[in-house]
Amino acid sequence: MGISKITRNYQITLPKDVRRVAGLKEGDEVTILIEGDKIIITKSDINPIMAAAGAWKGIKETGEEYQKRVRSEWKKREKRLNW
């Protein structure tokens, strides 16, 4: 599909037809994998930082509230198990 040179700063330019076929545009993130002697560049579908941030979406309690709730649950278990 195309050939690129590595610049003095170890950068490459993806040829226009590669960018078009892959649907890449300026600012897109890519994932780079090494498999044997091959370098595989794929378009990143998910930003890992935003995905991690989304894991907390909908959580209504503060850190202190969470800590109190967990400690309370442990105390209940201790009583139930006679620890």
HTML snippet that shows the backbone in 3Dmol.js (N, CA, C, O; Angstrom):
<script src="https://3Dmol.org/build/3Dmol-min.js"></script>
<div id="view" style="width:600px;height:400px;position:relative"></div>
<script>
const pdb = `
ATOM      1  N   MET A   1       0.805  -1.204   0.000  1.00  0.00           N
ATOM      2  CA  MET A   1       0.000   0.000   0.000  1.00  0.00           C
ATOM      3  C   MET A   1       0.843   1.261   0.000  1.00  0.00           C
ATOM      4  O   MET A   1       0.399   2.307  -0.473  1.00  0.00           O
ATOM      5  N   GLY A   2       2.038   1.171   0.519  1.00  0.00           N
ATOM      6  CA  GLY A   2       2.884   2.348   0.519  1.00  0.00           C
ATOM      7  C   GLY A   2       4.155   2.108   1.294  1.00  0.00           C
ATOM      8  O   GLY A   2       4.264   1.152   2.061  1.00  0.00           O
ATOM      9  N   ILE A   3       5.107   2.978   1.088  1.00  0.00           N
ATOM     10  CA  ILE A   3       6.384   2.899   1.786  1.00  0.00           C
ATOM     11  C   ILE A   3       6.640   4.244   2.447  1.00  0.00           C
ATOM     12  O   ILE A   3       6.372   5.297   1.869  1.00  0.00           O
ATOM     13  N   SER A   4       7.166   4.192   3.676  1.00  0.00           N
ATOM     14  CA  SER A   4       7.535   5.408   4.401  1.00  0.00           C
ATOM     15  C   SER A   4       8.950   5.269   4.905  1.00  0.00           C
ATOM     16  O   SER A   4       9.435   4.162   5.140  1.00  0.00           O
ATOM     17  N   LYS A   5       9.607   6.399   5.068  1.00  0.00           N
ATOM     18  CA  LYS A   5      10.935   6.418   5.679  1.00  0.00           C
ATOM     19  C   LYS A   5      10.800   6.849   7.126  1.00  0.00           C
ATOM     20  O   LYS A   5       9.890   7.594   7.489  1.00  0.00           O
ATOM     21  N   ILE A   6      11.712   6.373   7.934  1.00  0.00           N
ATOM     22  CA  ILE A   6      11.777   6.813   9.323  1.00  0.00           C
ATOM     23  C   ILE A   6      12.651   8.061   9.348  1.00  0.00           C
ATOM     24  O   ILE A   6      13.772   8.054   8.841  1.00  0.00           O
ATOM     25  N   THR A   7      12.130   9.131   9.942  1.00  0.00           N
ATOM     26  CA  THR A   7      12.871  10.389   9.996  1.00  0.00           C
ATOM     27  C   THR A   7      13.926  10.345  11.086  1.00  0.00           C
ATOM     28  O   THR A   7      14.018   9.380  11.845  1.00  0.00           O
ATOM     29  N   ARG A   8      14.711  11.395  11.150  1.00  0.00           N
ATOM     30  CA  ARG A   8      15.752  11.531  12.169  1.00  0.00           C
ATOM     31  C   ARG A   8      15.144  11.449  13.569  1.00  0.00           C
ATOM     32  O   ARG A   8      15.811  11.001  14.502  1.00  0.00           O
ATOM     33  N   ASN A   9      13.889  11.874  13.729  1.00  0.00           N
ATOM     34  CA  ASN A   9      13.207  11.829  15.031  1.00  0.00           C
ATOM     35  C   ASN A   9      12.405  10.539  15.211  1.00  0.00           C
ATOM     36  O   ASN A   9      11.557  10.457  16.099  1.00  0.00           O
ATOM     37  N   TYR A  10      12.666   9.540  14.381  1.00  0.00           N
ATOM     38  CA  TYR A  10      11.989   8.233  14.436  1.00  0.00           C
ATOM     39  C   TYR A  10      10.489   8.351  14.208  1.00  0.00           C
ATOM     40  O   TYR A  10       9.708   7.627  14.825  1.00  0.00           O
ATOM     41  N   GLN A  11      10.087   9.244  13.340  1.00  0.00           N
ATOM     42  CA  GLN A  11       8.684   9.402  12.975  1.00  0.00           C
ATOM     43  C   GLN A  11       8.478   8.865  11.569  1.00  0.00           C
ATOM     44  O   GLN A  11       9.406   8.804  10.761  1.00  0.00           O
ATOM     45  N   ILE A  12       7.221   8.471  11.295  1.00  0.00           N
ATOM     46  CA  ILE A  12       6.871   8.058   9.937  1.00  0.00           C
ATOM     47  C   ILE A  12       5.622   8.820   9.517  1.00  0.00           C
ATOM     48  O   ILE A  12       4.846   9.272  10.359  1.00  0.00           O
ATOM     49  N   THR A  13       5.437   8.957   8.217  1.00  0.00           N
ATOM     50  CA  THR A  13       4.215   9.537   7.676  1.00  0.00           C
ATOM     51  C   THR A  13       3.455   8.408   7.002  1.00  0.00           C
ATOM     52  O   THR A  13       4.002   7.706   6.151  1.00  0.00           O
ATOM     53  N   LEU A  14       2.202   8.232   7.380  1.00  0.00           N
ATOM     54  CA  LEU A  14       1.393   7.205   6.735  1.00  0.00           C
ATOM     55  C   LEU A  14       0.946   7.729   5.374  1.00  0.00           C
ATOM     56  O   LEU A  14       0.445   8.849   5.279  1.00  0.00           O
ATOM     57  N   PRO A  15       1.120   6.937   4.328  1.00  0.00           N
ATOM     58  CA  PRO A  15       0.693   7.378   3.003  1.00  0.00           C
ATOM     59  C   PRO A  15      -0.809   7.694   2.978  1.00  0.00           C
ATOM     60  O   PRO A  15      -1.592   7.132   3.744  1.00  0.00           O
ATOM     61  N   LYS A  16      -1.183   8.600   2.086  1.00  0.00           N
ATOM     62  CA  LYS A  16      -2.562   9.075   1.997  1.00  0.00           C
ATOM     63  C   LYS A  16      -3.555   7.928   1.807  1.00  0.00           C
ATOM     64  O   LYS A  16      -4.600   7.904   2.458  1.00  0.00           O
ATOM     65  N   ASP A  17      -3.240   6.977   0.923  1.00  0.00           N
ATOM     66  CA  ASP A  17      -4.180   5.879   0.684  1.00  0.00           C
ATOM     67  C   ASP A  17      -4.338   4.993   1.915  1.00  0.00           C
ATOM     68  O   ASP A  17      -5.417   4.445   2.145  1.00  0.00           O
ATOM     69  N   VAL A  18      -3.281   4.845   2.708  1.00  0.00           N
ATOM     70  CA  VAL A  18      -3.365   4.064   3.950  1.00  0.00           C
ATOM     71  C   VAL A  18      -4.276   4.779   4.944  1.00  0.00           C
ATOM     72  O   VAL A  18      -5.131   4.153   5.571  1.00  0.00           O
ATOM     73  N   ARG A  19      -4.089   6.091   5.085  1.00  0.00           N
ATOM     74  CA  ARG A  19      -4.933   6.873   6.005  1.00  0.00           C
ATOM     75  C   ARG A  19      -6.392   6.817   5.579  1.00  0.00           C
ATOM     76  O   ARG A  19      -7.287   6.682   6.413  1.00  0.00           O
ATOM     77  N   ARG A  20      -6.626   6.919   4.278  1.00  0.00           N
ATOM     78  CA  ARG A  20      -7.994   6.915   3.757  1.00  0.00           C
ATOM     79  C   ARG A  20      -8.669   5.572   4.016  1.00  0.00           C
ATOM     80  O   ARG A  20      -9.790   5.528   4.524  1.00  0.00           O
ATOM     81  N   VAL A  21      -7.999   4.485   3.671  1.00  0.00           N
ATOM     82  CA  VAL A  21      -8.572   3.144   3.850  1.00  0.00           C
ATOM     83  C   VAL A  21      -8.810   2.845   5.328  1.00  0.00           C
ATOM     84  O   VAL A  21      -9.821   2.244   5.690  1.00  0.00           O
ATOM     85  N   ALA A  22      -7.874   3.268   6.181  1.00  0.00           N
ATOM     86  CA  ALA A  22      -7.999   3.010   7.622  1.00  0.00           C
ATOM     87  C   ALA A  22      -8.953   3.988   8.301  1.00  0.00           C
ATOM     88  O   ALA A  22      -9.336   3.784   9.453  1.00  0.00           O
ATOM     89  N   GLY A  23      -9.337   5.047   7.596  1.00  0.00           N
ATOM     90  CA  GLY A  23     -10.235   6.035   8.188  1.00  0.00           C
ATOM     91  C   GLY A  23      -9.546   6.889   9.241  1.00  0.00           C
ATOM     92  O   GLY A  23     -10.179   7.335  10.198  1.00  0.00           O
ATOM     93  N   LEU A  24      -8.256   7.114   9.068  1.00  0.00           N
ATOM     94  CA  LEU A  24      -7.492   7.902  10.040  1.00  0.00           C
ATOM     95  C   LEU A  24      -7.492   9.373   9.659  1.00  0.00           C
ATOM     96  O   LEU A  24      -7.397   9.729   8.484  1.00  0.00           O
ATOM     97  N   LYS A  25      -7.600  10.216  10.673  1.00  0.00           N
ATOM     98  CA  LYS A  25      -7.498  11.652  10.451  1.00  0.00           C
ATOM     99  C   LYS A  25      -6.601  12.250  11.523  1.00  0.00           C
ATOM    100  O   LYS A  25      -6.291  11.593  12.516  1.00  0.00           O
ATOM    101  N   GLU A  26      -6.193  13.474  11.326  1.00  0.00           N
ATOM    102  CA  GLU A  26      -5.297  14.139  12.270  1.00  0.00           C
ATOM    103  C   GLU A  26      -5.892  14.116  13.672  1.00  0.00           C
ATOM    104  O   GLU A  26      -7.068  14.424  13.861  1.00  0.00           O
ATOM    105  N   GLY A  27      -5.079  13.751  14.642  1.00  0.00           N
ATOM    106  CA  GLY A  27      -5.521  13.703  16.037  1.00  0.00           C
ATOM    107  C   GLY A  27      -5.991  12.332  16.487  1.00  0.00           C
ATOM    108  O   GLY A  27      -6.117  12.090  17.687  1.00  0.00           O
ATOM    109  N   ASP A  28      -6.257  11.415  15.536  1.00  0.00           N
ATOM    110  CA  ASP A  28      -6.668  10.060  15.916  1.00  0.00           C
ATOM    111  C   ASP A  28      -5.524   9.363  16.646  1.00  0.00           C
ATOM    112  O   ASP A  28      -4.350   9.640  16.400  1.00  0.00           O
ATOM    113  N   GLU A  29      -5.886   8.464  17.537  1.00  0.00           N
ATOM    114  CA  GLU A  29      -4.882   7.670  18.238  1.00  0.00           C
ATOM    115  C   GLU A  29      -4.792   6.302  17.586  1.00  0.00           C
ATOM    116  O   GLU A  29      -5.787   5.756  17.109  1.00  0.00           O
ATOM    117  N   VAL A  30      -3.585   5.758  17.574  1.00  0.00           N
ATOM    118  CA  VAL A  30      -3.367   4.426  17.025  1.00  0.00           C
ATOM    119  C   VAL A  30      -2.704   3.555  18.079  1.00  0.00           C
ATOM    120  O   VAL A  30      -2.042   4.047  18.993  1.00  0.00           O
ATOM    121  N   THR A  31      -2.895   2.262  17.933  1.00  0.00           N
ATOM    122  CA  THR A  31      -2.253   1.285  18.801  1.00  0.00           C
ATOM    123  C   THR A  31      -1.149   0.617  17.993  1.00  0.00           C
ATOM    124  O   THR A  31      -1.350   0.250  16.835  1.00  0.00           O
ATOM    125  N   ILE A  32       0.009   0.463  18.606  1.00  0.00           N
ATOM    126  CA  ILE A  32       1.147  -0.138  17.920  1.00  0.00           C
ATOM    127  C   ILE A  32       1.511  -1.437  18.625  1.00  0.00           C
ATOM    128  O   ILE A  32       1.782  -1.446  19.825  1.00  0.00           O
ATOM    129  N   LEU A  33       1.516  -2.532  17.875  1.00  0.00           N
ATOM    130  CA  LEU A  33       1.844  -3.852  18.409  1.00  0.00           C
ATOM    131  C   LEU A  33       3.050  -4.409  17.670  1.00  0.00           C
ATOM    132  O   LEU A  33       3.263  -4.113  16.494  1.00  0.00           O
ATOM    133  N   ILE A  34       3.826  -5.206  18.360  1.00  0.00           N
ATOM    134  CA  ILE A  34       4.955  -5.904  17.745  1.00  0.00           C
ATOM    135  C   ILE A  34       4.623  -7.391  17.760  1.00  0.00           C
ATOM    136  O   ILE A  34       4.341  -7.958  18.816  1.00  0.00           O
ATOM    137  N   GLU A  35       4.657  -8.019  16.593  1.00  0.00           N
ATOM    138  CA  GLU A  35       4.454  -9.461  16.480  1.00  0.00           C
ATOM    139  C   GLU A  35       5.604 -10.021  15.657  1.00  0.00           C
ATOM    140  O   GLU A  35       5.626  -9.912  14.431  1.00  0.00           O
ATOM    141  N   GLY A  36       6.554 -10.619  16.355  1.00  0.00           N
ATOM    142  CA  GLY A  36       7.746 -11.115  15.669  1.00  0.00           C
ATOM    143  C   GLY A  36       8.531  -9.954  15.096  1.00  0.00           C
ATOM    144  O   GLY A  36       8.953  -9.055  15.824  1.00  0.00           O
ATOM    145  N   ASP A  37       8.728  -9.976  13.766  1.00  0.00           N
ATOM    146  CA  ASP A  37       9.457  -8.879  13.125  1.00  0.00           C
ATOM    147  C   ASP A  37       8.517  -7.879  12.459  1.00  0.00           C
ATOM    148  O   ASP A  37       8.950  -7.053  11.656  1.00  0.00           O
ATOM    149  N   LYS A  38       7.221  -7.956  12.797  1.00  0.00           N
ATOM    150  CA  LYS A  38       6.225  -7.062  12.197  1.00  0.00           C
ATOM    151  C   LYS A  38       5.773  -6.001  13.193  1.00  0.00           C
ATOM    152  O   LYS A  38       5.640  -6.267  14.388  1.00  0.00           O
ATOM    153  N   ILE A  39       5.542  -4.810  12.688  1.00  0.00           N
ATOM    154  CA  ILE A  39       4.958  -3.720  13.467  1.00  0.00           C
ATOM    155  C   ILE A  39       3.548  -3.527  12.936  1.00  0.00           C
ATOM    156  O   ILE A  39       3.354  -3.272  11.748  1.00  0.00           O
ATOM    157  N   ILE A  40       2.566  -3.650  13.817  1.00  0.00           N
ATOM    158  CA  ILE A  40       1.167  -3.546  13.411  1.00  0.00           C
ATOM    159  C   ILE A  40       0.578  -2.281  14.016  1.00  0.00           C
ATOM    160  O   ILE A  40       0.596  -2.096  15.233  1.00  0.00           O
ATOM    161  N   ILE A  41       0.058  -1.415  13.158  1.00  0.00           N
ATOM    162  CA  ILE A  41      -0.550  -0.163  13.602  1.00  0.00           C
ATOM    163  C   ILE A  41      -2.041  -0.257  13.315  1.00  0.00           C
ATOM    164  O   ILE A  41      -2.448  -0.466  12.173  1.00  0.00           O
ATOM    165  N   THR A  42      -2.854  -0.103  14.357  1.00  0.00           N
ATOM    166  CA  THR A  42      -4.302  -0.140  14.192  1.00  0.00           C
ATOM    167  C   THR A  42      -4.920   1.108  14.808  1.00  0.00           C
ATOM    168  O   THR A  42      -4.368   1.703  15.733  1.00  0.00           O
ATOM    169  N   LYS A  43      -6.063   1.486  14.281  1.00  0.00           N
ATOM    170  CA  LYS A  43      -6.784   2.638  14.816  1.00  0.00           C
ATOM    171  C   LYS A  43      -7.324   2.270  16.193  1.00  0.00           C
ATOM    172  O   LYS A  43      -7.941   1.218  16.363  1.00  0.00           O
ATOM    173  N   SER A  44      -7.093   3.133  17.169  1.00  0.00           N
ATOM    174  CA  SER A  44      -7.590   2.883  18.524  1.00  0.00           C
ATOM    175  C   SER A  44      -9.061   3.250  18.578  1.00  0.00           C
ATOM    176  O   SER A  44      -9.451   4.365  18.229  1.00  0.00           O
ATOM    177  N   ASP A  45      -9.871   2.300  19.020  1.00  0.00           N
ATOM    178  CA  ASP A  45     -11.299   2.556  19.146  1.00  0.00           C
ATOM    179  C   ASP A  45     -11.630   3.190  20.484  1.00  0.00           C
ATOM    180  O   ASP A  45     -12.562   3.987  20.590  1.00  0.00           O
ATOM    181  N   ILE A  46     -10.864   2.832  21.501  1.00  0.00           N
ATOM    182  CA  ILE A  46     -11.184   3.281  22.854  1.00  0.00           C
ATOM    183  C   ILE A  46      -9.971   3.956  23.464  1.00  0.00           C
ATOM    184  O   ILE A  46      -8.864   3.417  23.434  1.00  0.00           O
ATOM    185  N   ASN A  47     -10.186   5.125  24.010  1.00  0.00           N
ATOM    186  CA  ASN A  47      -9.138   5.810  24.760  1.00  0.00           C
ATOM    187  C   ASN A  47      -9.091   5.164  26.141  1.00  0.00           C
ATOM    188  O   ASN A  47     -10.075   5.259  26.874  1.00  0.00           O
ATOM    189  N   PRO A  48      -8.000   4.512  26.531  1.00  0.00           N
ATOM    190  CA  PRO A  48      -7.963   3.798  27.806  1.00  0.00           C
ATOM    191  C   PRO A  48      -8.197   4.692  29.018  1.00  0.00           C
ATOM    192  O   PRO A  48      -8.762   4.244  30.015  1.00  0.00           O
ATOM    193  N   ILE A  49      -7.773   5.939  28.942  1.00  0.00           N
ATOM    194  CA  ILE A  49      -7.992   6.855  30.062  1.00  0.00           C
ATOM    195  C   ILE A  49      -9.479   7.145  30.212  1.00  0.00           C
ATOM    196  O   ILE A  49     -10.024   7.111  31.316  1.00  0.00           O
ATOM    197  N   MET A  50     -10.128   7.432  29.088  1.00  0.00           N
ATOM    198  CA  MET A  50     -11.558   7.733  29.144  1.00  0.00           C
ATOM    199  C   MET A  50     -12.355   6.481  29.518  1.00  0.00           C
ATOM    200  O   MET A  50     -13.370   6.581  30.207  1.00  0.00           O
ATOM    201  N   ALA A  51     -11.913   5.326  29.079  1.00  0.00           N
ATOM    202  CA  ALA A  51     -12.597   4.087  29.444  1.00  0.00           C
ATOM    203  C   ALA A  51     -12.511   3.858  30.941  1.00  0.00           C
ATOM    204  O   ALA A  51     -13.493   3.466  31.571  1.00  0.00           O
ATOM    205  N   ALA A  52     -11.330   4.104  31.517  1.00  0.00           N
ATOM    206  CA  ALA A  52     -11.165   3.943  32.965  1.00  0.00           C
ATOM    207  C   ALA A  52     -12.012   4.959  33.711  1.00  0.00           C
ATOM    208  O   ALA A  52     -12.625   4.631  34.727  1.00  0.00           O
ATOM    209  N   ALA A  53     -12.050   6.178  33.223  1.00  0.00           N
ATOM    210  CA  ALA A  53     -12.859   7.215  33.871  1.00  0.00           C
ATOM    211  C   ALA A  53     -14.334   6.844  33.803  1.00  0.00           C
ATOM    212  O   ALA A  53     -15.091   7.113  34.736  1.00  0.00           O
ATOM    213  N   GLY A  54     -14.737   6.232  32.709  1.00  0.00           N
ATOM    214  CA  GLY A  54     -16.133   5.837  32.553  1.00  0.00           C
ATOM    215  C   GLY A  54     -16.547   4.731  33.506  1.00  0.00           C
ATOM    216  O   GLY A  54     -17.738   4.540  33.752  1.00  0.00           O
ATOM    217  N   ALA A  55     -15.586   4.005  34.041  1.00  0.00           N
ATOM    218  CA  ALA A  55     -15.900   2.932  34.985  1.00  0.00           C
ATOM    219  C   ALA A  55     -16.528   3.487  36.257  1.00  0.00           C
ATOM    220  O   ALA A  55     -17.256   2.776  36.949  1.00  0.00           O
ATOM    221  N   TRP A  56     -16.256   4.744  36.570  1.00  0.00           N
ATOM    222  CA  TRP A  56     -16.777   5.357  37.794  1.00  0.00           C
ATOM    223  C   TRP A  56     -18.053   6.158  37.548  1.00  0.00           C
ATOM    224  O   TRP A  56     -18.611   6.740  38.478  1.00  0.00           O
ATOM    225  N   LYS A  57     -18.509   6.187  36.310  1.00  0.00           N
ATOM    226  CA  LYS A  57     -19.720   6.936  35.984  1.00  0.00           C
ATOM    227  C   LYS A  57     -20.902   6.361  36.761  1.00  0.00           C
ATOM    228  O   LYS A  57     -21.096   5.146  36.797  1.00  0.00           O
ATOM    229  N   GLY A  58     -21.666   7.212  37.363  1.00  0.00           N
ATOM    230  CA  GLY A  58     -22.839   6.771  38.102  1.00  0.00           C
ATOM    231  C   GLY A  58     -22.576   6.510  39.573  1.00  0.00           C
ATOM    232  O   GLY A  58     -23.523   6.296  40.330  1.00  0.00           O
ATOM    233  N   ILE A  59     -21.325   6.521  40.003  1.00  0.00           N
ATOM    234  CA  ILE A  59     -21.001   6.330  41.416  1.00  0.00           C
ATOM    235  C   ILE A  59     -21.356   7.616  42.148  1.00  0.00           C
ATOM    236  O   ILE A  59     -20.857   8.692  41.819  1.00  0.00           O
ATOM    237  N   LYS A  60     -22.220   7.489  43.137  1.00  0.00           N
ATOM    238  CA  LYS A  60     -22.711   8.675  43.825  1.00  0.00           C
ATOM    239  C   LYS A  60     -21.998   8.940  45.148  1.00  0.00           C
ATOM    240  O   LYS A  60     -22.026  10.068  45.640  1.00  0.00           O
ATOM    241  N   GLU A  61     -21.363   7.930  45.731  1.00  0.00           N
ATOM    242  CA  GLU A  61     -20.768   8.124  47.046  1.00  0.00           C
ATOM    243  C   GLU A  61     -19.334   8.640  46.950  1.00  0.00           C
ATOM    244  O   GLU A  61     -18.627   8.380  45.977  1.00  0.00           O
ATOM    245  N   THR A  62     -18.926   9.370  47.974  1.00  0.00           N
ATOM    246  CA  THR A  62     -17.553   9.869  48.042  1.00  0.00           C
ATOM    247  C   THR A  62     -16.637   8.740  48.501  1.00  0.00           C
ATOM    248  O   THR A  62     -17.101   7.665  48.879  1.00  0.00           O
ATOM    249  N   GLY A  63     -15.340   8.996  48.463  1.00  0.00           N
ATOM    250  CA  GLY A  63     -14.377   8.010  48.938  1.00  0.00           C
ATOM    251  C   GLY A  63     -14.584   7.684  50.405  1.00  0.00           C
ATOM    252  O   GLY A  63     -14.487   6.527  50.813  1.00  0.00           O
ATOM    253  N   GLU A  64     -14.871   8.719  51.203  1.00  0.00           N
ATOM    254  CA  GLU A  64     -15.104   8.507  52.640  1.00  0.00           C
ATOM    255  C   GLU A  64     -16.367   7.683  52.870  1.00  0.00           C
ATOM    256  O   GLU A  64     -16.386   6.794  53.721  1.00  0.00           O
ATOM    257  N   GLU A  65     -17.418   7.978  52.113  1.00  0.00           N
ATOM    258  CA  GLU A  65     -18.661   7.215  52.253  1.00  0.00           C
ATOM    259  C   GLU A  65     -18.441   5.751  51.880  1.00  0.00           C
ATOM    260  O   GLU A  65     -18.950   4.847  52.544  1.00  0.00           O
ATOM    261  N   TYR A  66     -17.683   5.529  50.819  1.00  0.00           N
ATOM    262  CA  TYR A  66     -17.372   4.164  50.397  1.00  0.00           C
ATOM    263  C   TYR A  66     -16.606   3.433  51.495  1.00  0.00           C
ATOM    264  O   TYR A  66     -16.914   2.288  51.824  1.00  0.00           O
ATOM    265  N   GLN A  67     -15.604   4.108  52.056  1.00  0.00           N
ATOM    266  CA  GLN A  67     -14.790   3.505  53.109  1.00  0.00           C
ATOM    267  C   GLN A  67     -15.651   3.146  54.321  1.00  0.00           C
ATOM    268  O   GLN A  67     -15.499   2.060  54.880  1.00  0.00           O
ATOM    269  N   LYS A  68     -16.548   4.034  54.734  1.00  0.00           N
ATOM    270  CA  LYS A  68     -17.431   3.766  55.875  1.00  0.00           C
ATOM    271  C   LYS A  68     -18.344   2.581  55.584  1.00  0.00           C
ATOM    272  O   LYS A  68     -18.565   1.728  56.443  1.00  0.00           O
ATOM    273  N   ARG A  69     -18.875   2.539  54.357  1.00  0.00           N
ATOM    274  CA  ARG A  69     -19.784   1.447  53.989  1.00  0.00           C
ATOM    275  C   ARG A  69     -19.052   0.109  54.021  1.00  0.00           C
ATOM    276  O   ARG A  69     -19.582  -0.869  54.547  1.00  0.00           O
ATOM    277  N   VAL A  70     -17.853   0.053  53.471  1.00  0.00           N
ATOM    278  CA  VAL A  70     -17.089  -1.199  53.439  1.00  0.00           C
ATOM    279  C   VAL A  70     -16.725  -1.640  54.852  1.00  0.00           C
ATOM    280  O   VAL A  70     -16.836  -2.821  55.182  1.00  0.00           O
ATOM    281  N   ARG A  71     -16.291  -0.699  55.688  1.00  0.00           N
ATOM    282  CA  ARG A  71     -15.948  -1.048  57.069  1.00  0.00           C
ATOM    283  C   ARG A  71     -17.170  -1.555  57.823  1.00  0.00           C
ATOM    284  O   ARG A  71     -17.072  -2.488  58.619  1.00  0.00           O
ATOM    285  N   SER A  72     -18.311  -0.942  57.572  1.00  0.00           N
ATOM    286  CA  SER A  72     -19.554  -1.378  58.216  1.00  0.00           C
ATOM    287  C   SER A  72     -19.908  -2.806  57.786  1.00  0.00           C
ATOM    288  O   SER A  72     -20.320  -3.625  58.607  1.00  0.00           O
ATOM    289  N   GLU A  73     -19.744  -3.093  56.498  1.00  0.00           N
ATOM    290  CA  GLU A  73     -20.025  -4.442  56.000  1.00  0.00           C
ATOM    291  C   GLU A  73     -19.090  -5.464  56.646  1.00  0.00           C
ATOM    292  O   GLU A  73     -19.518  -6.569  56.981  1.00  0.00           O
ATOM    293  N   TRP A  74     -17.819  -5.105  56.821  1.00  0.00           N
ATOM    294  CA  TRP A  74     -16.876  -6.019  57.456  1.00  0.00           C
ATOM    295  C   TRP A  74     -17.238  -6.254  58.920  1.00  0.00           C
ATOM    296  O   TRP A  74     -17.126  -7.378  59.409  1.00  0.00           O
ATOM    297  N   LYS A  75     -17.670  -5.212  59.621  1.00  0.00           N
ATOM    298  CA  LYS A  75     -18.075  -5.377  61.027  1.00  0.00           C
ATOM    299  C   LYS A  75     -19.267  -6.316  61.134  1.00  0.00           C
ATOM    300  O   LYS A  75     -19.325  -7.144  62.043  1.00  0.00           O
ATOM    301  N   LYS A  76     -20.217  -6.194  60.213  1.00  0.00           N
ATOM    302  CA  LYS A  76     -21.379  -7.091  60.208  1.00  0.00           C
ATOM    303  C   LYS A  76     -20.933  -8.538  59.984  1.00  0.00           C
ATOM    304  O   LYS A  76     -21.435  -9.452  60.638  1.00  0.00           O
ATOM    305  N   ARG A  77     -19.996  -8.744  59.067  1.00  0.00           N
ATOM    306  CA  ARG A  77     -19.489 -10.097  58.811  1.00  0.00           C
ATOM    307  C   ARG A  77     -18.769 -10.653  60.037  1.00  0.00           C
ATOM    308  O   ARG A  77     -18.932 -11.821  60.391  1.00  0.00           O
ATOM    309  N   GLU A  78     -17.968  -9.796  60.680  1.00  0.00           N
ATOM    310  CA  GLU A  78     -17.247 -10.238  61.877  1.00  0.00           C
ATOM    311  C   GLU A  78     -18.218 -10.690  62.954  1.00  0.00           C
ATOM    312  O   GLU A  78     -17.994 -11.714  63.598  1.00  0.00           O
ATOM    313  N   LYS A  79     -19.290  -9.943  63.156  1.00  0.00           N
ATOM    314  CA  LYS A  79     -20.293 -10.320  64.163  1.00  0.00           C
ATOM    315  C   LYS A  79     -20.947 -11.637  63.785  1.00  0.00           C
ATOM    316  O   LYS A  79     -21.097 -12.533  64.616  1.00  0.00           O
ATOM    317  N   ARG A  80     -21.335 -11.743  62.521  1.00  0.00           N
ATOM    318  CA  ARG A  80     -22.023 -12.937  62.052  1.00  0.00           C
ATOM    319  C   ARG A  80     -21.137 -14.172  62.174  1.00  0.00           C
ATOM    320  O   ARG A  80     -21.628 -15.255  62.493  1.00  0.00           O
ATOM    321  N   LEU A  81     -19.833 -14.023  61.922  1.00  0.00           N
ATOM    322  CA  LEU A  81     -18.911 -15.155  61.953  1.00  0.00           C
ATOM    323  C   LEU A  81     -18.217 -15.322  63.301  1.00  0.00           C
ATOM    324  O   LEU A  81     -17.395 -16.222  63.471  1.00  0.00           O
ATOM    325  N   ASN A  82     -18.547 -14.458  64.255  1.00  0.00           N
ATOM    326  CA  ASN A  82     -17.949 -14.479  65.597  1.00  0.00           C
ATOM    327  C   ASN A  82     -16.428 -14.381  65.543  1.00  0.00           C
ATOM    328  O   ASN A  82     -15.743 -15.184  66.177  1.00  0.00           O
ATOM    329  N   TRP A  83     -15.900 -13.446  64.825  1.00  0.00           N
ATOM    330  CA  TRP A  83     -14.446 -13.248  64.730  1.00  0.00           C
ATOM    331  C   TRP A  83     -13.980 -12.418  65.865  1.00  0.00           C
ATOM    332  O   TRP A  83     -12.787 -12.133  65.973  1.00  0.00           O
TER     333      TRP A  83
END
`;
const viewer = $3Dmol.createViewer("view");
viewer.addModel(pdb, "pdb");
viewer.setStyle({}, {cartoon: {color: "spectrum"}});
viewer.zoomTo();
viewer.render();
</script>
